[in-house]
Amino acid sequence: MSGAMRIFFLVSAALIVLAHIFSAHGAIRRRMQCQKMDGRCEVECLSFEDKVGGCRAELIPLCCKKRKNN
């Protein structure tokens, strides 16, 4: 019975690690998309920047872009 328990815990640990890897991949993709829009991911945008979208990482939620003067 202890062999089955070890396998169960190893499989559970592997699934948890895979879940963290795939969630980090999404954050990297969103950060790259923000950079393509000439923006940067920040906690708060400065007064002369617009909030373009969301980076949605835990500590860096906003994609900020400089305003264009007309």
Predicted model as a PDB file, atoms N, CA, C, CB and O in Angstrom, pLDDT in the B-factor column:
MODEL        1                                                                  
ATOM      1  N   MET A   1       0.818  -1.202   0.000  1.00 55.00           N  
ATOM      2  CA  MET A   1       0.000   0.000   0.000  1.00 55.00           C  
ATOM      3  C   MET A   1       0.861   1.264   0.000  1.00 55.00           C  
ATOM      4  CB  MET A   1      -0.930  -0.001   1.206  1.00 55.00           C  
ATOM      5  O   MET A   1       0.474   2.273  -0.591  1.00 55.00           O  
ATOM      6  N   SER A   2       2.018   1.221   0.653  1.00 80.00           N  
ATOM      7  CA  SER A   2       2.843   2.423   0.710  1.00 80.00           C  
ATOM      8  C   SER A   2       3.432   2.764  -0.658  1.00 80.00           C  
ATOM      9  CB  SER A   2       3.962   2.244   1.729  1.00 80.00           C  
ATOM     10  O   SER A   2       3.687   3.935  -0.938  1.00 80.00           O  
ATOM     11  N   GLY A   3       3.652   1.760  -1.517  1.00 83.00           N  
ATOM     12  CA  GLY A   3       4.140   2.023  -2.869  1.00 83.00           C  
ATOM     13  C   GLY A   3       3.124   2.807  -3.683  1.00 83.00           C  
ATOM     14  O   GLY A   3       3.485   3.711  -4.437  1.00 83.00           O  
ATOM     15  N   ALA A   4       1.854   2.458  -3.527  1.00 86.00           N  
ATOM     16  CA  ALA A   4       0.797   3.170  -4.243  1.00 86.00           C  
ATOM     17  C   ALA A   4       0.673   4.610  -3.737  1.00 86.00           C  
ATOM     18  CB  ALA A   4      -0.548   2.432  -4.088  1.00 86.00           C  
ATOM     19  O   ALA A   4       0.406   5.523  -4.517  1.00 86.00           O  
ATOM     20  N   MET A   5       0.863   4.804  -2.461  1.00 89.00           N  
ATOM     21  CA  MET A   5       0.794   6.155  -1.897  1.00 89.00           C  
ATOM     22  C   MET A   5       1.939   7.027  -2.424  1.00 89.00           C  
ATOM     23  CB  MET A   5       0.837   6.097  -0.355  1.00 89.00           C  
ATOM     24  O   MET A   5       1.743   8.209  -2.708  1.00 89.00           O  
ATOM     25  N   ARG A   6       3.133   6.442  -2.552  1.00 91.00           N  
ATOM     26  CA  ARG A   6       4.268   7.198  -3.073  1.00 91.00           C  
ATOM     27  C   ARG A   6       4.019   7.615  -4.513  1.00 91.00           C  
ATOM     28  CB  ARG A   6       5.555   6.375  -2.975  1.00 91.00           C  
ATOM     29  O   ARG A   6       4.290   8.755  -4.893  1.00 91.00           O  
ATOM     30  N   ILE A   7       3.508   6.699  -5.306  1.00 92.00           N  
ATOM     31  CA  ILE A   7       3.214   7.016  -6.702  1.00 92.00           C  
ATOM     32  C   ILE A   7       2.159   8.106  -6.786  1.00 92.00           C  
ATOM     33  CB  ILE A   7       2.747   5.763  -7.457  1.00 92.00           C  
ATOM     34  O   ILE A   7       2.276   9.017  -7.606  1.00 92.00           O  
ATOM     35  N   PHE A   8       1.128   8.027  -5.947  1.00 93.00           N  
ATOM     36  CA  PHE A   8       0.079   9.045  -5.930  1.00 93.00           C  
ATOM     37  C   PHE A   8       0.650  10.422  -5.614  1.00 93.00           C  
ATOM     38  CB  PHE A   8      -1.000   8.679  -4.910  1.00 93.00           C  
ATOM     39  O   PHE A   8       0.313  11.401  -6.280  1.00 93.00           O  
ATOM     40  N   PHE A   9       1.508  10.505  -4.610  1.00 93.00           N  
ATOM     41  CA  PHE A   9       2.090  11.792  -4.241  1.00 93.00           C  
ATOM     42  C   PHE A   9       3.040  12.315  -5.320  1.00 93.00           C  
ATOM     43  CB  PHE A   9       2.828  11.670  -2.913  1.00 93.00           C  
ATOM     44  O   PHE A   9       3.091  13.522  -5.556  1.00 93.00           O  
ATOM     45  N   LEU A  10       3.792  11.429  -5.977  1.00 93.00           N  
ATOM     46  CA  LEU A  10       4.669  11.863  -7.061  1.00 93.00           C  
ATOM     47  C   LEU A  10       3.869  12.388  -8.255  1.00 93.00           C  
ATOM     48  CB  LEU A  10       5.570  10.709  -7.503  1.00 93.00           C  
ATOM     49  O   LEU A  10       4.242  13.395  -8.857  1.00 93.00           O  
ATOM     50  N   VAL A  11       2.784  11.717  -8.593  1.00 94.00           N  
ATOM     51  CA  VAL A  11       1.937  12.173  -9.688  1.00 94.00           C  
ATOM     52  C   VAL A  11       1.286  13.506  -9.325  1.00 94.00           C  
ATOM     53  CB  VAL A  11       0.861  11.118 -10.020  1.00 94.00           C  
ATOM     54  O   VAL A  11       1.195  14.399 -10.167  1.00 94.00           O  
ATOM     55  N   SER A  12       0.836  13.646  -8.090  1.00 93.00           N  
ATOM     56  CA  SER A  12       0.227  14.909  -7.649  1.00 93.00           C  
ATOM     57  C   SER A  12       1.240  16.050  -7.702  1.00 93.00           C  
ATOM     58  CB  SER A  12      -0.334  14.767  -6.220  1.00 93.00           C  
ATOM     59  O   SER A  12       0.913  17.150  -8.146  1.00 93.00           O  
ATOM     60  N   ALA A  13       2.456  15.795  -7.255  1.00 93.00           N  
ATOM     61  CA  ALA A  13       3.495  16.830  -7.288  1.00 93.00           C  
ATOM     62  C   ALA A  13       3.823  17.214  -8.729  1.00 93.00           C  
ATOM     63  CB  ALA A  13       4.770  16.344  -6.564  1.00 93.00           C  
ATOM     64  O   ALA A  13       4.030  18.391  -9.023  1.00 93.00           O  
ATOM     65  N   ALA A  14       3.871  16.239  -9.620  1.00 92.00           N  
ATOM     66  CA  ALA A  14       4.159  16.522 -11.030  1.00 92.00           C  
ATOM     67  C   ALA A  14       3.054  17.379 -11.643  1.00 92.00           C  
ATOM     68  CB  ALA A  14       4.316  15.210 -11.826  1.00 92.00           C  
ATOM     69  O   ALA A  14       3.346  18.291 -12.417  1.00 92.00           O  
ATOM     70  N   LEU A  15       1.807  17.109 -11.316  1.00 91.00           N  
ATOM     71  CA  LEU A  15       0.698  17.908 -11.841  1.00 91.00           C  
ATOM     72  C   LEU A  15       0.752  19.345 -11.335  1.00 91.00           C  
ATOM     73  CB  LEU A  15      -0.637  17.275 -11.459  1.00 91.00           C  
ATOM     74  O   LEU A  15       0.458  20.277 -12.082  1.00 91.00           O  
ATOM     75  N   ILE A  16       1.123  19.527 -10.081  1.00 88.00           N  
ATOM     76  CA  ILE A  16       1.245  20.876  -9.518  1.00 88.00           C  
ATOM     77  C   ILE A  16       2.356  21.649 -10.218  1.00 88.00           C  
ATOM     78  CB  ILE A  16       1.516  20.809  -8.002  1.00 88.00           C  
ATOM     79  O   ILE A  16       2.188  22.827 -10.534  1.00 88.00           O  
ATOM     80  N   VAL A  17       3.492  20.995 -10.461  1.00 86.00           N  
ATOM     81  CA  VAL A  17       4.606  21.653 -11.156  1.00 86.00           C  
ATOM     82  C   VAL A  17       4.200  22.029 -12.576  1.00 86.00           C  
ATOM     83  CB  VAL A  17       5.850  20.737 -11.182  1.00 86.00           C  
ATOM     84  O   VAL A  17       4.518  23.124 -13.040  1.00 86.00           O  
ATOM     85  N   LEU A  18       3.507  21.141 -13.265  1.00 82.00           N  
ATOM     86  CA  LEU A  18       3.048  21.447 -14.623  1.00 82.00           C  
ATOM     87  C   LEU A  18       2.080  22.621 -14.637  1.00 82.00           C  
ATOM     88  CB  LEU A  18       2.384  20.223 -15.245  1.00 82.00           C  
ATOM     89  O   LEU A  18       2.122  23.449 -15.547  1.00 82.00           O  
ATOM     90  N   ALA A  19       1.218  22.699 -13.648  1.00 78.00           N  
ATOM     91  CA  ALA A  19       0.273  23.816 -13.574  1.00 78.00           C  
ATOM     92  C   ALA A  19       1.017  25.136 -13.417  1.00 78.00           C  
ATOM     93  CB  ALA A  19      -0.711  23.618 -12.407  1.00 78.00           C  
ATOM     94  O   ALA A  19       0.620  26.133 -14.021  1.00 78.00           O  
ATOM     95  N   HIS A  20       2.074  25.170 -12.631  1.00 74.00           N  
ATOM     96  CA  HIS A  20       2.860  26.396 -12.447  1.00 74.00           C  
ATOM     97  C   HIS A  20       3.612  26.762 -13.721  1.00 74.00           C  
ATOM     98  CB  HIS A  20       3.848  26.230 -11.283  1.00 74.00           C  
ATOM     99  O   HIS A  20       3.733  27.941 -14.052  1.00 74.00           O  
ATOM    100  N   ILE A  21       4.112  25.776 -14.428  1.00 72.00           N  
ATOM    101  CA  ILE A  21       4.843  26.048 -15.666  1.00 72.00           C  
ATOM    102  C   ILE A  21       3.919  26.668 -16.704  1.00 72.00           C  
ATOM    103  CB  ILE A  21       5.475  24.758 -16.219  1.00 72.00           C  
ATOM    104  O   ILE A  21       4.292  27.648 -17.349  1.00 72.00           O  
ATOM    105  N   PHE A  22       2.712  26.113 -16.880  1.00 71.00           N  
ATOM    106  CA  PHE A  22       1.812  26.627 -17.896  1.00 71.00           C  
ATOM    107  C   PHE A  22       1.255  28.000 -17.537  1.00 71.00           C  
ATOM    108  CB  PHE A  22       0.682  25.658 -18.114  1.00 71.00           C  
ATOM    109  O   PHE A  22       1.017  28.806 -18.436  1.00 71.00           O  
ATOM    110  N   SER A  23       1.041  28.295 -16.259  1.00 64.00           N  
ATOM    111  CA  SER A  23       0.567  29.629 -15.886  1.00 64.00           C  
ATOM    112  C   SER A  23       1.657  30.665 -16.093  1.00 64.00           C  
ATOM    113  CB  SER A  23       0.093  29.646 -14.429  1.00 64.00           C  
ATOM    114  O   SER A  23       1.360  31.800 -16.465  1.00 64.00           O  
ATOM    115  N   ALA A  24       2.905  30.306 -15.861  1.00 62.00           N  
ATOM    116  CA  ALA A  24       4.011  31.232 -16.109  1.00 62.00           C  
ATOM    117  C   ALA A  24       4.160  31.499 -17.601  1.00 62.00           C  
ATOM    118  CB  ALA A  24       5.326  30.673 -15.536  1.00 62.00           C  
ATOM    119  O   ALA A  24       4.521  32.608 -17.997  1.00 62.00           O  
ATOM    120  N   HIS A  25       3.890  30.511 -18.424  1.00 63.00           N  
ATOM    121  CA  HIS A  25       3.975  30.688 -19.876  1.00 63.00           C  
ATOM    122  C   HIS A  25       2.971  31.746 -20.340  1.00 63.00           C  
ATOM    123  CB  HIS A  25       3.720  29.345 -20.606  1.00 63.00           C  
ATOM    124  O   HIS A  25       3.294  32.552 -21.212  1.00 63.00           O  
ATOM    125  N   GLY A  26       1.780  31.758 -19.783  1.00 67.00           N  
ATOM    126  CA  GLY A  26       0.774  32.759 -20.146  1.00 67.00           C  
ATOM    127  C   GLY A  26       1.202  34.163 -19.764  1.00 67.00           C  
ATOM    128  O   GLY A  26       0.956  35.110 -20.511  1.00 67.00           O  
ATOM    129  N   ALA A  27       1.837  34.310 -18.615  1.00 69.00           N  
ATOM    130  CA  ALA A  27       2.305  35.630 -18.178  1.00 69.00           C  
ATOM    131  C   ALA A  27       3.401  36.146 -19.094  1.00 69.00           C  
ATOM    132  CB  ALA A  27       2.813  35.573 -16.733  1.00 69.00           C  
ATOM    133  O   ALA A  27       3.448  37.339 -19.394  1.00 69.00           O  
ATOM    134  N   ILE A  28       4.278  35.266 -19.537  1.00 72.00           N  
ATOM    135  CA  ILE A  28       5.343  35.677 -20.452  1.00 72.00           C  
ATOM    136  C   ILE A  28       4.749  36.124 -21.784  1.00 72.00           C  
ATOM    137  CB  ILE A  28       6.350  34.525 -20.672  1.00 72.00           C  
ATOM    138  O   ILE A  28       5.197  37.114 -22.364  1.00 72.00           O  
ATOM    139  N   ARG A  29       3.746  35.402 -22.268  1.00 75.00           N  
ATOM    140  CA  ARG A  29       3.103  35.752 -23.532  1.00 75.00           C  
ATOM    141  C   ARG A  29       2.414  37.113 -23.436  1.00 75.00           C  
ATOM    142  CB  ARG A  29       2.087  34.671 -23.934  1.00 75.00           C  
ATOM    143  O   ARG A  29       2.500  37.911 -24.370  1.00 75.00           O  
ATOM    144  N   ARG A  30       1.734  37.390 -22.326  1.00 76.00           N  
ATOM    145  CA  ARG A  30       1.064  38.686 -22.161  1.00 76.00           C  
ATOM    146  C   ARG A  30       2.076  39.823 -22.065  1.00 76.00           C  
ATOM    147  CB  ARG A  30       0.173  38.673 -20.910  1.00 76.00           C  
ATOM    148  O   ARG A  30       1.837  40.913 -22.586  1.00 76.00           O  
ATOM    149  N   ARG A  31       3.197  39.577 -21.405  1.00 76.00           N  
ATOM    150  CA  ARG A  31       4.235  40.606 -21.288  1.00 76.00           C  
ATOM    151  C   ARG A  31       4.835  40.916 -22.663  1.00 76.00           C  
ATOM    152  CB  ARG A  31       5.346  40.150 -20.305  1.00 76.00           C  
ATOM    153  O   ARG A  31       5.103  42.078 -22.970  1.00 76.00           O  
ATOM    154  N   MET A  32       5.045  39.892 -23.489  1.00 79.00           N  
ATOM    155  CA  MET A  32       5.579  40.111 -24.835  1.00 79.00           C  
ATOM    156  C   MET A  32       4.580  40.885 -25.694  1.00 79.00           C  
ATOM    157  CB  MET A  32       5.925  38.765 -25.503  1.00 79.00           C  
ATOM    158  O   MET A  32       4.977  41.732 -26.494  1.00 79.00           O  
ATOM    159  N   GLN A  33       3.286  40.599 -25.534  1.00 78.00           N  
ATOM    160  CA  GLN A  33       2.272  41.327 -26.298  1.00 78.00           C  
ATOM    161  C   GLN A  33       2.234  42.792 -25.881  1.00 78.00           C  
ATOM    162  CB  GLN A  33       0.888  40.686 -26.108  1.00 78.00           C  
ATOM    163  O   GLN A  33       2.035  43.666 -26.724  1.00 78.00           O  
ATOM    164  N   CYS A  34       2.419  43.066 -24.620  1.00 78.00           N  
ATOM    165  CA  CYS A  34       2.459  44.443 -24.129  1.00 78.00           C  
ATOM    166  C   CYS A  34       3.663  45.164 -24.726  1.00 78.00           C  
ATOM    167  CB  CYS A  34       2.515  44.478 -22.578  1.00 78.00           C  
ATOM    168  O   CYS A  34       3.552  46.332 -25.098  1.00 78.00           O  
ATOM    169  N   GLN A  35       4.792  44.506 -24.825  1.00 79.00           N  
ATOM    170  CA  GLN A  35       5.983  45.130 -25.410  1.00 79.00           C  
ATOM    171  C   GLN A  35       5.789  45.392 -26.898  1.00 79.00           C  
ATOM    172  CB  GLN A  35       7.216  44.244 -25.190  1.00 79.00           C  
ATOM    173  O   GLN A  35       6.322  46.370 -27.421  1.00 79.00           O  
ATOM    174  N   LYS A  36       5.038  44.539 -27.590  1.00 80.00           N  
ATOM    175  CA  LYS A  36       4.765  44.766 -29.012  1.00 80.00           C  
ATOM    176  C   LYS A  36       3.938  46.029 -29.218  1.00 80.00           C  
ATOM    177  CB  LYS A  36       4.038  43.560 -29.616  1.00 80.00           C  
ATOM    178  O   LYS A  36       4.047  46.670 -30.264  1.00 80.00           O  
ATOM    179  N   MET A  37       3.121  46.395 -28.249  1.00 77.00           N  
ATOM    180  CA  MET A  37       2.314  47.613 -28.339  1.00 77.00           C  
ATOM    181  C   MET A  37       3.079  48.823 -27.818  1.00 77.00           C  
ATOM    182  CB  MET A  37       1.009  47.446 -27.560  1.00 77.00           C  
ATOM    183  O   MET A  37       2.473  49.856 -27.530  1.00 77.00           O  
ATOM    184  N   ASP A  38       4.402  48.713 -27.691  1.00 79.00           N  
ATOM    185  CA  ASP A  38       5.263  49.767 -27.148  1.00 79.00           C  
ATOM    186  C   ASP A  38       4.841  50.163 -25.740  1.00 79.00           C  
ATOM    187  CB  ASP A  38       5.240  50.992 -28.059  1.00 79.00           C  
ATOM    188  O   ASP A  38       4.884  51.339 -25.381  1.00 79.00           O  
ATOM    189  N   GLY A  39       4.442  49.197 -24.960  1.00 81.00           N  
ATOM    190  CA  GLY A  39       4.065  49.437 -23.575  1.00 81.00           C  
ATOM    191  C   GLY A  39       5.007  48.728 -22.625  1.00 81.00           C  
ATOM    192  O   GLY A  39       5.981  48.099 -23.040  1.00 81.00           O  
ATOM    193  N   ARG A  40       4.706  48.838 -21.366  1.00 80.00           N  
ATOM    194  CA  ARG A  40       5.487  48.139 -20.341  1.00 80.00           C  
ATOM    195  C   ARG A  40       4.553  47.732 -19.228  1.00 80.00           C  
ATOM    196  CB  ARG A  40       6.645  49.027 -19.795  1.00 80.00           C  
ATOM    197  O   ARG A  40       3.557  48.409 -18.971  1.00 80.00           O  
ATOM    198  N   CYS A  41       4.856  46.649 -18.574  1.00 78.00           N  
ATOM    199  CA  CYS A  41       4.019  46.140 -17.495  1.00 78.00           C  
ATOM    200  C   CYS A  41       4.437  46.788 -16.178  1.00 78.00           C  
ATOM    201  CB  CYS A  41       4.116  44.595 -17.401  1.00 78.00           C  
ATOM    202  O   CYS A  41       5.603  46.725 -15.787  1.00 78.00           O  
ATOM    203  N   GLU A  42       3.485  47.405 -15.508  1.00 79.00           N  
ATOM    204  CA  GLU A  42       3.756  48.095 -14.249  1.00 79.00           C  
ATOM    205  C   GLU A  42       2.595  47.899 -13.283  1.00 79.00           C  
ATOM    206  CB  GLU A  42       4.005  49.595 -14.493  1.00 79.00           C  
ATOM    207  O   GLU A  42       1.504  47.491 -13.678  1.00 79.00           O  
ATOM    208  N   VAL A  43       2.842  48.193 -12.026  1.00 77.00           N  
ATOM    209  CA  VAL A  43       1.793  48.117 -11.016  1.00 77.00           C  
ATOM    210  C   VAL A  43       0.815  49.256 -11.203  1.00 77.00           C  
ATOM    211  CB  VAL A  43       2.388  48.148  -9.602  1.00 77.00           C  
ATOM    212  O   VAL A  43      -0.396  49.040 -11.156  1.00 77.00           O  
ATOM    213  N   GLU A  44       1.318  50.479 -11.416  1.00 79.00           N  
ATOM    214  CA  GLU A  44       0.476  51.651 -11.684  1.00 79.00           C  
ATOM    215  C   GLU A  44       1.090  52.427 -12.834  1.00 79.00           C  
ATOM    216  CB  GLU A  44       0.329  52.556 -10.414  1.00 79.00           C  
ATOM    217  O   GLU A  44       2.310  52.551 -12.936  1.00 79.00           O  
ATOM    218  N   CYS A  45       0.232  52.947 -13.694  1.00 79.00           N  
ATOM    219  CA  CYS A  45       0.710  53.765 -14.813  1.00 79.00           C  
ATOM    220  C   CYS A  45       0.992  55.183 -14.319  1.00 79.00           C  
ATOM    221  CB  CYS A  45      -0.332  53.784 -15.976  1.00 79.00           C  
ATOM    222  O   CYS A  45       0.349  55.671 -13.390  1.00 79.00           O  
ATOM    223  N   LEU A  46       1.959  55.829 -14.953  1.00 80.00           N  
ATOM    224  CA  LEU A  46       2.273  57.206 -14.612  1.00 80.00           C  
ATOM    225  C   LEU A  46       1.196  58.127 -15.165  1.00 80.00           C  
ATOM    226  CB  LEU A  46       3.659  57.602 -15.152  1.00 80.00           C  
ATOM    227  O   LEU A  46       0.354  57.693 -15.951  1.00 80.00           O  
ATOM    228  N   SER A  47       1.215  59.398 -14.761  1.00 81.00           N  
ATOM    229  CA  SER A  47       0.149  60.324 -15.143  1.00 81.00           C  
ATOM    230  C   SER A  47       0.122  60.598 -16.641  1.00 81.00           C  
ATOM    231  CB  SER A  47       0.307  61.626 -14.396  1.00 81.00           C  
ATOM    232  O   SER A  47      -0.937  60.927 -17.177  1.00 81.00           O  
ATOM    233  N   PHE A  48       1.251  60.474 -17.334  1.00 82.00           N  
ATOM    234  CA  PHE A  48       1.288  60.738 -18.770  1.00 82.00           C  
ATOM    235  C   PHE A  48       1.165  59.461 -19.602  1.00 82.00           C  
ATOM    236  CB  PHE A  48       2.573  61.457 -19.128  1.00 82.00           C  
ATOM    237  O   PHE A  48       1.474  59.470 -20.793  1.00 82.00           O  
ATOM    238  N   GLU A  49       0.719  58.365 -18.989  1.00 82.00           N  
ATOM    239  CA  GLU A  49       0.573  57.093 -19.685  1.00 82.00           C  
ATOM    240  C   GLU A  49      -0.882  56.630 -19.664  1.00 82.00           C  
ATOM    241  CB  GLU A  49       1.480  56.030 -19.053  1.00 82.00           C  
ATOM    242  O   GLU A  49      -1.639  56.961 -18.752  1.00 82.00           O  
ATOM    243  N   ASP A  50      -1.254  55.870 -20.668  1.00 80.00           N  
ATOM    244  CA  ASP A  50      -2.582  55.265 -20.739  1.00 80.00           C  
ATOM    245  C   ASP A  50      -2.502  53.800 -20.350  1.00 80.00           C  
ATOM    246  CB  ASP A  50      -3.183  55.415 -22.150  1.00 80.00           C  
ATOM    247  O   ASP A  50      -1.491  53.131 -20.561  1.00 80.00           O  
ATOM    248  N   LYS A  51      -3.599  53.321 -19.775  1.00 79.00           N  
ATOM    249  CA  LYS A  51      -3.704  51.893 -19.466  1.00 79.00           C  
ATOM    250  C   LYS A  51      -4.205  51.191 -20.717  1.00 79.00           C  
ATOM    251  CB  LYS A  51      -4.660  51.628 -18.240  1.00 79.00           C  
ATOM    252  O   LYS A  51      -5.363  51.353 -21.102  1.00 79.00           O  
ATOM    253  N   VAL A  52      -3.338  50.414 -21.352  1.00 76.00           N  
ATOM    254  CA  VAL A  52      -3.663  49.779 -22.619  1.00 76.00           C  
ATOM    255  C   VAL A  52      -4.402  48.469 -22.394  1.00 76.00           C  
ATOM    256  CB  VAL A  52      -2.397  49.539 -23.435  1.00 76.00           C  
ATOM    257  O   VAL A  52      -5.394  48.192 -23.068  1.00 76.00           O  
ATOM    258  N   GLY A  53      -3.944  47.691 -21.485  1.00 71.00           N  
ATOM    259  CA  GLY A  53      -4.538  46.379 -21.255  1.00 71.00           C  
ATOM    260  C   GLY A  53      -4.011  45.812 -19.962  1.00 71.00           C  
ATOM    261  O   GLY A  53      -3.530  46.547 -19.100  1.00 71.00           O  
ATOM    262  N   GLY A  54      -4.100  44.520 -19.826  1.00 71.00           N  
ATOM    263  CA  GLY A  54      -3.654  43.892 -18.601  1.00 71.00           C  
ATOM    264  C   GLY A  54      -2.544  42.907 -18.815  1.00 71.00           C  
ATOM    265  O   GLY A  54      -2.604  42.079 -19.724  1.00 71.00           O  
ATOM    266  N   CYS A  55      -1.522  42.990 -17.981  1.00 71.00           N  
ATOM    267  CA  CYS A  55      -0.484  41.965 -17.975  1.00 71.00           C  
ATOM    268  C   CYS A  55      -0.950  40.799 -17.105  1.00 71.00           C  
ATOM    269  CB  CYS A  55       0.873  42.540 -17.458  1.00 71.00           C  
ATOM    270  O   CYS A  55      -0.575  39.651 -17.342  1.00 71.00           O  
ATOM    271  N   ARG A  56      -1.748  41.095 -16.123  1.00 67.00           N  
ATOM    272  CA  ARG A  56      -2.394  40.136 -15.240  1.00 67.00           C  
ATOM    273  C   ARG A  56      -1.445  39.179 -14.531  1.00 67.00           C  
ATOM    274  CB  ARG A  56      -3.370  39.354 -16.013  1.00 67.00           C  
ATOM    275  O   ARG A  56      -1.816  38.046 -14.222  1.00 67.00           O  
ATOM    276  N   ALA A  57      -0.236  39.628 -14.276  1.00 59.00           N  
ATOM    277  CA  ALA A  57       0.613  38.880 -13.374  1.00 59.00           C  
ATOM    278  C   ALA A  57       0.188  39.249 -11.954  1.00 59.00           C  
ATOM    279  CB  ALA A  57       2.138  39.182 -13.625  1.00 59.00           C  
ATOM    280  O   ALA A  57      -0.561  40.208 -11.767  1.00 59.00           O  
ATOM    281  N   GLU A  58       0.644  38.518 -10.975  1.00 60.00           N  
ATOM    282  CA  GLU A  58       0.187  38.764  -9.605  1.00 60.00           C  
ATOM    283  C   GLU A  58       0.548  40.162  -9.115  1.00 60.00           C  
ATOM    284  CB  GLU A  58       0.777  37.728  -8.668  1.00 60.00           C  
ATOM    285  O   GLU A  58      -0.275  40.843  -8.502  1.00 60.00           O  
ATOM    286  N   LEU A  59       1.772  40.585  -9.383  1.00 61.00           N  
ATOM    287  CA  LEU A  59       2.232  41.863  -8.855  1.00 61.00           C  
ATOM    288  C   LEU A  59       2.292  42.966  -9.903  1.00 61.00           C  
ATOM    289  CB  LEU A  59       3.581  41.694  -8.238  1.00 61.00           C  
ATOM    290  O   LEU A  59       2.523  44.127  -9.565  1.00 61.00           O  
ATOM    291  N   ILE A  60       2.087  42.619 -11.175  1.00 67.00           N  
ATOM    292  CA  ILE A  60       2.201  43.602 -12.254  1.00 67.00           C  
ATOM    293  C   ILE A  60       0.942  43.533 -13.107  1.00 67.00           C  
ATOM    294  CB  ILE A  60       3.479  43.348 -13.121  1.00 67.00           C  
ATOM    295  O   ILE A  60       0.950  42.868 -14.143  1.00 67.00           O  
ATOM    296  N   PRO A  61      -0.142  44.199 -12.708  1.00 70.00           N  
ATOM    297  CA  PRO A  61      -1.420  43.997 -13.390  1.00 70.00           C  
ATOM    298  C   PRO A  61      -1.661  44.829 -14.640  1.00 70.00           C  
ATOM    299  CB  PRO A  61      -2.493  44.269 -12.453  1.00 70.00           C  
ATOM    300  O   PRO A  61      -2.537  44.469 -15.426  1.00 70.00           O  
ATOM    301  N   LEU A  62      -0.934  45.926 -14.874  1.00 74.00           N  
ATOM    302  CA  LEU A  62      -1.295  46.842 -15.959  1.00 74.00           C  
ATOM    303  C   LEU A  62      -0.230  46.910 -17.049  1.00 74.00           C  
ATOM    304  CB  LEU A  62      -1.537  48.227 -15.405  1.00 74.00           C  
ATOM    305  O   LEU A  62       0.964  46.769 -16.784  1.00 74.00           O  
ATOM    306  N   CYS A  63      -0.687  47.128 -18.278  1.00 78.00           N  
ATOM    307  CA  CYS A  63       0.194  47.430 -19.403  1.00 78.00           C  
ATOM    308  C   CYS A  63       0.063  48.924 -19.671  1.00 78.00           C  
ATOM    309  CB  CYS A  63      -0.165  46.570 -20.687  1.00 78.00           C  
ATOM    310  O   CYS A  63      -1.023  49.391 -20.015  1.00 78.00           O  
ATOM    311  N   CYS A  64       1.143  49.677 -19.522  1.00 79.00           N  
ATOM    312  CA  CYS A  64       1.115  51.128 -19.652  1.00 79.00           C  
ATOM    313  C   CYS A  64       1.795  51.550 -20.954  1.00 79.00           C  
ATOM    314  CB  CYS A  64       1.801  51.796 -18.440  1.00 79.00           C  
ATOM    315  O   CYS A  64       2.801  50.965 -21.356  1.00 79.00           O  
ATOM    316  N   LYS A  65       1.239  52.566 -21.606  1.00 79.00           N  
ATOM    317  CA  LYS A  65       1.775  53.066 -22.866  1.00 79.00           C  
ATOM    318  C   LYS A  65       1.749  54.589 -22.831  1.00 79.00           C  
ATOM    319  CB  LYS A  65       0.965  52.519 -24.083  1.00 79.00           C  
ATOM    320  O   LYS A  65       0.793  55.181 -22.330  1.00 79.00           O  
ATOM    321  N   LYS A  66       2.790  55.226 -23.360  1.00 76.00           N  
ATOM    322  CA  LYS A  66       2.839  56.680 -23.380  1.00 76.00           C  
ATOM    323  C   LYS A  66       1.734  57.232 -24.261  1.00 76.00           C  
ATOM    324  CB  LYS A  66       4.204  57.169 -23.867  1.00 76.00           C  
ATOM    325  O   LYS A  66       1.434  56.678 -25.318  1.00 76.00           O  
ATOM    326  N   ARG A  67       1.125  58.335 -23.817  1.00 74.00           N  
ATOM    327  CA  ARG A  67       0.066  58.979 -24.596  1.00 74.00           C  
ATOM    328  C   ARG A  67       0.676  59.668 -25.806  1.00 74.00           C  
ATOM    329  CB  ARG A  67      -0.722  59.996 -23.730  1.00 74.00           C  
ATOM    330  O   ARG A  67       1.782  60.207 -25.750  1.00 74.00           O  
ATOM    331  N   LYS A  68      -0.069  59.635 -26.896  1.00 69.00           N  
ATOM    332  CA  LYS A  68       0.351  60.358 -28.096  1.00 69.00           C  
ATOM    333  C   LYS A  68      -0.295  61.722 -28.075  1.00 69.00           C  
ATOM    334  CB  LYS A  68      -0.025  59.584 -29.395  1.00 69.00           C  
ATOM    335  O   LYS A  68      -1.502  61.841 -27.860  1.00 69.00           O  
ATOM    336  N   ASN A  69       0.501  62.754 -28.296  1.00 67.00           N  
ATOM    337  CA  ASN A  69      -0.036  64.118 -28.343  1.00 67.00           C  
ATOM    338  C   ASN A  69      -0.561  64.397 -29.749  1.00 67.00           C  
ATOM    339  CB  ASN A  69       1.054  65.167 -27.941  1.00 67.00           C  
ATOM    340  O   ASN A  69       0.130  64.151 -30.738  1.00 67.00           O  
ATOM    341  N   ASN A  70      -1.776  64.907 -29.831  1.00 56.00           N  
ATOM    342  CA  ASN A  70      -2.375  65.220 -31.138  1.00 56.00           C  
ATOM    343  C   ASN A  70      -2.073  66.624 -31.555  1.00 56.00           C  
ATOM    344  CB  ASN A  70      -3.871  65.015 -31.110  1.00 56.00           C  
ATOM    345  O   ASN A  70      -2.498  67.054 -32.627  1.00 56.00           O  
TER     346      ASN A  70                                                      
ENDMDL                                                                          
END                                                                             
